[in-house]
């Protein structure tokens, strides 16, 4: 089910059951919000041999403006450049769709691979280029209008994170335990740093730092020039969400034990902490509130406070 909630009361405004459209049951990527639409992609539990869709719902009513069917699951974020939106399928196909009609503008297929489908990876947009990681671990830069490849880069055994755009650089981690800062124009390496283990999933960037998971249990804070690791924060159960969430001076990350830590970006000290029942599926924030979705189906709305003395908190679900 895809649902829209009233952010103040937790009441359901509208909902849509994606089962009616075929063999799919999951949402793994971040939705895209436009002035009047919310767009989201679907898959079947990361099984690439099942179908997926990109849906464009009218934000106010939930009416479907359009839906695009893919013969492969789509677990990526939906991102936008001008009048088009972009997603990456689980077989590393980059799809370009018209945001208003859902018409397929073009498809770029990354290198063929007889192995398994890629882990979750999403496109990143900057100017006239869209960047994404293929199944073999190469990063591609593709023209947003024509779908033609501009450059391709593979280092060592390949890249291990979703590429993330920040200012004039492209940040991406690799299986050789490095975090790289690349030139968006040609893929040249600006800077790199060696980490204790391979970085993974999707980094988050701010003006001064890059926040990235290292393997499954460590969250690392790197300076934006990739000269040093400022701090790491470890969890015993492994971080459970695809990327950390930055809100002001804090970064929030959820682990597989149902805990969310609010960590100071400045010094890596945990300032806030929540304990939930069951594993956490996703977290997000807006206007001083942290929204938490669990695998049990509960949705929580938590005020973002940073008390001096933090006690373990057991919130009750809003809905």
TAKAFEN-V912887 format. One record per run of one state. SS is the DSSP state (h for helix, s for strand, l for the rest). FROM is the first residue (numbers start at 1). TO is the last residue. If there is no record, write none. Layout:
ss = (SS SS)
from = (FROM FROM)
to = (TO TO)
This chain:
ss = (l s l s l h l s l s l s l s l s l s l s l s l s l s l s l s l s l s l s l s l s l s l s l s l s l s l s l s l s l s l s l s l s l s l s l s l s l)
from = (1 2 6 12 17 18 22 26 27 32 34 37 42 43 44 52 59 64 71 74 75 79 82 84 90 93 99 104 110 124 127 129 134 139 144 149 154 159 160 161 163 164 167 169 175 178 184 189 195 199 206 209 215 218 224 229 235 239 240 245 248 250 256 259 265 270 276 280 287 289 295 299 304)
to = (1 5 11 16 17 21 25 26 31 33 36 41 42 43 51 58 63 70 73 74 78 81 83 89 92 98 103 109 123 126 128 133 138 143 148 153 158 159 160 162 163 166 168 174 177 183 188 194 198 205 208 214 217 223 228 234 238 239 244 247 249 255 258 264 269 275 279 286 288 294 298 303 319)
